[in-house]
Amino acid sequence: MLYWLLAPLKDSVSAFNVFRYITVRTALAGITALLIFFLFGPAFVRLLQKFQISQQIRTDGPQSHLAKKGTPSMGGLLLIAAAVVPTLLWGNLGNTYVWLAVWTMTSFGLVGLLDDLIKLRRKRSLGLRTFQKIGLQIVLSAVFAVIVTTIGFAKGPEQGFDLRTYFLFLKTLAPYLGWFYIPWIMLYLVGFSNAVNLADGLDGLAVGLTLISATALTALTYIAGHAVFSRYLYIARVPQAAELTVFGGALTGACLGFLWFNSHPAQLFMGDVGALALGATLAAMALLIKQEFLLFAVAGVFILEALSVLLQVSYFKLSGGKRVFKMAPLHHHFELLGWPEEKVVVRFWILGIIFALFSLATLKLR
């Protein structure tokens, strides 16, 4: 919005020429997201406390978590607003990729909001039934998949979505999927959305890991949209992705702002409204810039968290009640080993940074 208002004034006021640059608008989007949290965060926390919108704690989890009962939840609402509003202000709203990212974040957030409202109403830690939550996610993922695939057929890889998929370390292998891209996109979005949700169990853990992944993806969107950088690094060039960098900057700023309130001891939890939205958003960004396999490395800790649950549940059923971990997801296992919550979170952040740096370092290895 502000981009459309200020950029055309460059002929009258030369200083306004800076708003043409994606890097400037990305920085402004991140700063705006931070300001939204600093200006409205305290009042938002008080509002949630007033209406007793608080986190329902699992009784079968670590006993230390029972002290968190009553902490305001649904902070994901402000997180989504802090990412979307700066994007609308500083982004080029004529870019389809920007709208796809915004739609993905808000729609998956609505599923999480419904889940949180049911938890609040019934005063329990379980909201939507599993098949209901997954079913809604599948529907939203199908809508996203059909839209981008249709754009790919209509406009081709240079003007729309590239229907080829690219693998790590392989420069020449890029199979064309066509309509088969739809089930892959659906599985990808649903999987990452729930992976982030599973990691949302300790103060600052999920949003800190998302901040790391979002920062790496923001750099990748800029590279993918840049003709010279993408050619040099042998990654698929996606001209429309350049504007998606602004959204990435807003998302990074929003995560940083939320971490201010979510760091231990947390004043605010994101709830499913935030976790489901963040996971789907990371997946959508990776899909749009053709780096879906690289995200498995960038967001490696989320993958480990999800795999720990899958392994625990599978082994429990196959072995007749035996467990691989003391508790899943993985962060609870380390808690029950005696690690303080803060140590688990910081060490998982460090691991997340290592994954992100490794993934960026592999870009040239193709």
MARKOLSE-797714 format. One line per field, with one value per residue (C-alpha): residue number from 1; residue in one letter; y, z, x. Coordinates in steps of 0.25 Angstrom, whole numbers, plus 2048, in hexadecimal, padded with zeros to 3 digits. Example, Ala and Ser with C-alpha at 12.3 -4.5 7.8 and 13.67 -1.06 7.14 Angstrom:
% MARKOLSE-797714
num <- (1  2);
residuo <- (A  S);
north <- (7EE  7FC);
up <- (81F  81D);
east <- (831  837);
***
This chain:
% MARKOLSE-797714
num <- (1  2  3  4  5  6  7  8  9  10  11  12  13  14  15  16  17  18  19  20  21  22  23  24  25  26  27  28  29  30  31  32  33  34  35  36  37  38  39  40  41  42  43  44  45  46  47  48  49  50  51  52  53  54  55  56  57  58  59  60  61  62  63  64  65  66  67  68  69  70  71  72  73  74  75  76  77  78  79  80  81  82  83  84  85  86  87  88  89  90  91  92  93  94  95  96  97  98  99  100  101  102  103  104  105  106  107  108  109  110  111  112  113  114  115  116  117  118  119  120  121  122  123  124  125  126  127  128  129  130  131  132  133  134  135  136  137  138  139  140  141  142  143  144  145  146  147  148  149  150  151  152  153  154  155  156  157  158  159  160  161  162  163  164  165  166  167  168  169  170  171  172  173  174  175  176  177  178  179  180  181  182  183  184  185  186  187  188  189  190  191  192  193  194  195  196  197  198  199  200  201  202  203  204  205  206  207  208  209  210  211  212  213  214  215  216  217  218  219  220  221  222  223  224  225  226  227  228  229  230  231  232  233  234  235  236  237  238  239  240  241  242  243  244  245  246  247  248  249  250  251  252  253  254  255  256  257  258  259  260  261  262  263  264  265  266  267  268  269  270  271  272  273  274  275  276  277  278  279  280  281  282  283  284  285  286  287  288  289  290  291  292  293  294  295  296  297  298  299  300  301  302  303  304  305  306  307  308  309  310  311  312  313  314  315  316  317  318  319  320  321  322  323  324  325  326  327  328  329  330  331  332  333  334  335  336  337  338  339  340  341  342  343  344  345  346  347  348  349  350  351  352  353  354  355  356  357  358  359  360  361  362  363  364  365  366);
residuo <- (M  L  Y  W  L  L  A  P  L  K  D  S  V  S  A  F  N  V  F  R  Y  I  T  V  R  T  A  L  A  G  I  T  A  L  L  I  F  F  L  F  G  P  A  F  V  R  L  L  Q  K  F  Q  I  S  Q  Q  I  R  T  D  G  P  Q  S  H  L  A  K  K  G  T  P  S  M  G  G  L  L  L  I  A  A  A  V  V  P  T  L  L  W  G  N  L  G  N  T  Y  V  W  L  A  V  W  T  M  T  S  F  G  L  V  G  L  L  D  D  L  I  K  L  R  R  K  R  S  L  G  L  R  T  F  Q  K  I  G  L  Q  I  V  L  S  A  V  F  A  V  I  V  T  T  I  G  F  A  K  G  P  E  Q  G  F  D  L  R  T  Y  F  L  F  L  K  T  L  A  P  Y  L  G  W  F  Y  I  P  W  I  M  L  Y  L  V  G  F  S  N  A  V  N  L  A  D  G  L  D  G  L  A  V  G  L  T  L  I  S  A  T  A  L  T  A  L  T  Y  I  A  G  H  A  V  F  S  R  Y  L  Y  I  A  R  V  P  Q  A  A  E  L  T  V  F  G  G  A  L  T  G  A  C  L  G  F  L  W  F  N  S  H  P  A  Q  L  F  M  G  D  V  G  A  L  A  L  G  A  T  L  A  A  M  A  L  L  I  K  Q  E  F  L  L  F  A  V  A  G  V  F  I  L  E  A  L  S  V  L  L  Q  V  S  Y  F  K  L  S  G  G  K  R  V  F  K  M  A  P  L  H  H  H  F  E  L  L  G  W  P  E  E  K  V  V  V  R  F  W  I  L  G  I  I  F  A  L  F  S  L  A  T  L  K  L  R);
north <- (800  80A  804  809  816  81A  813  81B  828  826  830  83B  837  82F  829  821  819  810  80A  803  7FB  7ED  7ED  7FB  7F6  7E9  7F0  7FA  7EE  7E7  7F4  7F7  7E9  7EB  7F8  7F2  7E8  7F3  7FC  7F2  7E6  7EB  7EF  7E2  7DA  7E2  7DF  7D0  7D0  7D8  7CE  7C3  7BD  7B4  7A8  79A  792  783  77B  770  779  77D  781  78E  793  793  7A1  7A7  7A5  7B2  7B8  7C0  7B8  7BB  7C5  7BF  7C9  7D5  7CE  7CC  7DA  7DF  7D7  7DA  7E9  7ED  7E4  7EC  7F9  7F7  7EC  7EC  7E8  7E5  7D9  7CC  7C5  7CF  7CC  7BD  7BF  7C8  7BF  7B2  7B9  7BE  7B2  7A8  7B2  7B1  7A2  7A4  7AE  7A5  79A  7A4  7A9  79B  799  7A5  7A2  794  798  78C  78B  784  78C  787  778  773  770  77D  785  77D  77E  78D  78E  784  78D  79A  793  78E  79C  7A1  796  797  7A6  7A6  79A  7A1  7AD  7A4  79E  7AB  7B4  7AB  7AB  7B9  7C0  7B6  7AA  7A1  792  78C  788  78A  781  784  783  77F  78A  783  77A  782  779  77F  77B  782  77F  775  782  783  777  77A  789  784  77A  785  790  787  780  78D  793  788  787  795  793  787  78F  79A  794  79D  7AC  7B2  7A4  7A4  7B3  7B4  7A8  7AF  7BC  7B4  7AD  7BA  7C2  7B7  7B6  7C5  7C5  7BA  7C1  7CD  7C4  7BD  7CA  7CF  7CC  7CC  7C6  7BA  7B7  7B8  7AE  7A5  7A6  7A8  7B6  7BB  7C9  7CB  7C6  7D3  7DA  7CF  7D3  7DF  7D5  7CD  7D9  7DC  7CD  7CE  7DB  7D5  7C9  7D2  7DA  7CE  7C8  7D5  7D0  7C1  7C0  7B9  7BB  7BD  7C8  7C4  7B6  7B6  7AB  7A2  7AF  7B3  7A5  7A0  7AD  7AE  7A0  7A1  7AF  7A9  79E  7A7  7B0  7A4  79F  7AC  7AE  7A0  79C  792  788  792  796  788  78C  79A  796  789  78A  78B  77E  777  77B  775  769  766  766  75D  754  754  751  746  73F  740  739  72F  72B  72A  737  739  746  74C  759  75C  765  76B  775  775  781  77B  76F  778  77F  772  76E  77A  785  793  799  7A4  79B  793  79F  7A5  798  796  7A4  7A1  795  79C  7A7  79C  795  7A3  7A6  799  79A  7A7  7A2  797  7A0  7A0  791  78D);
up <- (800  804  7F9  7EF  7F5  7F7  7EC  7E1  7E8  7E5  7D9  7E3  7EF  7EC  7FA  7F7  7ED  7F8  7F9  7EC  7F2  7F8  802  808  808  80F  81A  81C  81C  827  82F  82E  833  83F  842  841  84C  855  853  854  85B  86A  868  860  86C  876  86D  86C  87B  87D  875  87B  86E  873  870  874  879  876  883  87E  87A  883  891  890  885  88E  893  886  887  885  87C  871  864  855  854  846  842  844  83E  831  831  833  827  81E  821  81D  811  80C  80F  809  7FF  7F0  7F1  7E2  7E5  7E6  7EE  7F9  7FA  7FA  806  80D  80A  80F  81C  81F  81A  822  82E  82E  82F  83B  841  840  847  852  854  856  860  867  867  86C  875  871  869  85D  853  846  843  83C  82F  830  831  826  81D  81D  81B  80F  809  80A  805  7F9  7F6  7F6  7EE  7E3  7E2  7E0  7D7  7CE  7CE  7CA  7BE  7BA  7BA  7BB  7C4  7C0  7C3  7CD  7D5  7D0  7D0  7D1  7DE  7E2  7EB  7F4  7EE  7E0  7D6  7CA  7D0  7D0  7CD  7C7  7D0  7CA  7D1  7DA  7E1  7E8  7F1  7F4  7F8  801  808  80A  80F  819  81E  821  827  831  833  838  841  847  84B  852  860  867  869  85C  856  84A  847  848  83E  835  836  832  826  822  821  818  80F  80E  809  7FF  7FA  7F7  7F0  7E8  7E3  7DF  7D1  7D4  7E2  7DE  7D2  7DA  7E4  7DA  7E0  7D9  7D6  7DA  7D6  7DE  7EA  7EC  7F1  7FB  802  808  80E  813  81A  821  825  82B  832  838  83D  844  84A  84F  855  85E  865  863  869  876  87F  874  875  869  861  852  853  847  83F  83F  83E  832  82B  82C  828  81B  818  818  80F  806  804  801  7F7  7F0  7EF  7EB  7F7  7FD  7FF  805  810  816  819  81D  826  82B  839  836  82E  839  842  839  837  846  847  83B  840  84E  84A  840  84A  855  84D  847  854  85C  865  865  862  85A  862  870  869  85B  855  857  85F  86A  86A  86E  878  87F  87E  888  87E  883  879  875  872  869  861  85F  85B  851  84C  84A  843  83A  837  833  82A  823  821  81B  812  80D  80B  802  7F8  7EF  7F1  7E4);
east <- (800  80B  813  809  807  816  81D  816  81B  829  829  824  82C  839  83A  82E  836  83A  82D  82F  83A  835  840  83B  82D  831  838  82C  822  82B  82C  81D  81A  822  81B  80E  812  819  80D  801  807  805  7F7  7F4  7FA  7F1  7E5  7E7  7E9  7DC  7D4  7DB  7E0  7EB  7F3  7ED  7F8  7FA  7F9  801  80D  819  814  81C  813  807  80C  809  7FA  7F3  7FE  7F6  7F5  7F1  7FD  7FE  7F3  7FC  807  7FF  7FB  809  80E  802  800  80F  80E  802  808  816  814  80F  801  801  80A  802  80D  80B  7FC  7FE  807  7FE  7F2  7F9  7FD  7EF  7E7  7F0  7EF  7E0  7E0  7E9  7E0  7D4  7DC  7E0  7D2  7CD  7D8  7D4  7C5  7C7  7D3  7DC  7E9  7E2  7DA  7D6  7D7  7E3  7DB  7D4  7E0  7E8  7DC  7DB  7EA  7E8  7DD  7E6  7F2  7EA  7E5  7F3  7F8  7EE  7F0  7FF  7FE  7F4  7FD  808  801  7FB  808  813  820  824  817  811  813  81E  818  826  82C  83B  843  84F  85D  857  858  853  848  83B  82F  822  816  80B  7FE  805  80A  7FD  7FE  80C  809  7FD  806  811  808  801  80E  815  809  808  817  818  80B  812  81E  816  818  822  823  82A  82D  824  824  833  835  82B  833  840  839  831  83E  845  839  838  847  843  837  840  84A  83F  83A  848  84C  85B  85B  852  85A  867  862  85B  84D  840  83D  82F  82D  820  828  82F  823  821  82D  825  81C  828  82D  81F  81F  82C  829  81C  823  82D  823  81B  827  828  81C  81D  82B  82C  824  81A  810  809  807  804  7FA  7F6  7F2  801  808  7FF  800  810  812  809  810  81E  819  812  81E  827  81E  81C  82B  82E  836  82C  837  841  837  839  847  843  838  840  83C  82D  82F  836  82A  820  828  829  81A  818  823  81D  80F  813  81C  812  808  811  818  80B  80E  81D  823  82F  82F  82B  821  81E  820  82F  831  828  832  83E  835  832  841  843  847  841  837  840  84B  843  83E  84B  852  847  849  857  854  84A  855  85F  854  851  860  862  857  85C  86A  865  85F  86B  86D  865);
***
